[in-house]
Amino acid sequence: MFKLLPRIMVVFMSATGFASEINWDNFNSSLIIEVTRPTGVYTCSGVAINTDTVLTAAHCLEGEILKIRVSNASAYNPKGKFWMASEFEIHPEYNKTASNFKADLAKIKLKSSLPASTTIYPIVKKNQDISGNILRLGFGGRSNQNIRTLVTPEFRGISPHQDILELDDMYSFSGDSGGPVFVQRNGQMYLVAIHSTLSYGPEGKYSFNPLLAAHREWINN
């Protein structure tokens, strides 16, 4: 069940040299999420999977929530155009005390639809179906701004027992959580994961991203 609620600027950072020319209209489904709590206003990232449903990270919506809004602008502007959320649901398997990234997923239902021009990409059907160029988008804080940023991290591996995609990902910042991870191959884009968090282990700086294929039933319910 859903839980009821009581200037154009872009940056491109490439880890692989994937591309220098970007059609940003292809990524207008990546959204900034504004969450109002009793303690203040916070931002996360998300992705539209249809014109009135948005996926993000569960940890972005933990605790007491007063209001959720989403924007499709390229940069966060609290006075800009927003779509209000009517309800949201945290994945039932998310348990931060056991793991802060396993099933770190939430979905938001909007009161009204995003523009019909929003480019929606299909979710891959299998966890292993991630061959191609990897692209991650987010609105993390960079240079004192929250701007839509495209990163092309390197594939590191899959943790099958936790359904997690691991990426060598040195460009993740606070606010990127909940952003989409896409795979591009043969001229088609697929949504494969949601960005959760980072590890700073001896192997380097890499990210954990819950794979969506394992949760298709919950996503589509």
Secondary structure, DSSP 8 states (H G I E B T S, - for coil): --EE-----EEEEESS---S---GGGGTTEEEEEEEETTEEEEEEEEEEETTEEEE-GGGG-S--SEEEEE-SSB--TTS--EEEEEEEE-TT--TTT-SSTT--EEEEESS---TT-----B-SSTT---SEEEEEE--EETTEEBEEEEE-EEEEEETTTTEEEEE-TT--TT-TT-EEEEEETTEEEEEEE--EEEEETTEEEEEEEBSGGGHHHHH-
